Amino acid sequence: PQLGDIEIGGWDTLYAFRNPPSEFLFDEIQRFSKWVIWQALITPELELEVQTTHLSGTTYKIRAIAKNVGFLPTYVSKQALAKKVVRGIVMELTADSDISFITGKQRTELGQCEGYHLKGVANSGYAGDVTDYKVVAEWTISAPSGTSVKVDLKHTRGGCKHTTVVL
């Protein structure tokens, strides 16, 4: 009696779990959609560049470069590295005919790439061009001329890229 009228029960669902009135809904949602788009734009994004060199006979050198052109690193946060919840960049070489590897393995794990989050906005005399935003995989293979070789680049947060070259 000393408290007056009280409500006994659970949540008032119409009050606690309801969208704002329809005239305010657009303004409420618009703020969050801009934030989500910004989050998508700063994610890591890998690009793949493949170079082939004919060494002699049926021997070829294949060099694949993965570059992170996104703002964030491929691991996204230092906490992901510390907790070991993100795998490294993987490159894999497959062909439409038999190939033998002289150097390198068919599947190679290459670690992580930094993004542009650590780069300055202008060049200074003290900072050089660091290469921590890219990783390189190289293979020396023996394969018949005309073999189609596919290079697969995979990362859970940086995306997947595929390039095919003909020897």
Summary of the structure (lengths in Angstrom):
residues: 167
radius of gyration: 25.8
end to end distance: 90.0
largest distance: 98.6
contacts: 405
relative contact order: 0.21
helix: 19%
strand: 35%
